[in-house]
Amino acid sequence: MAYVISDDCISCGSCAGECPVGAISEGDGKFEINADECLDCGSCAAACPTGAISQE
């Protein structure tokens, strides 16, 4: 089950730097996770200061 980023994202980029496979990129108004590349490791969720990342 891949992680997703909600609209609570403040586009700080903390999550992108923590992703070991580069599955996170800047989208329109918030960052987005490519579900096909996500390893479900949770590193991004732990790095998010607003708690905007969770599993689907």
Secondary structure, DSSP 8 states (H G I E B T S, - for coil): --EEE-TT-----HHHHH-TT--EEE-SSSEEE-TTT-----HHHHH-TT--EEE-
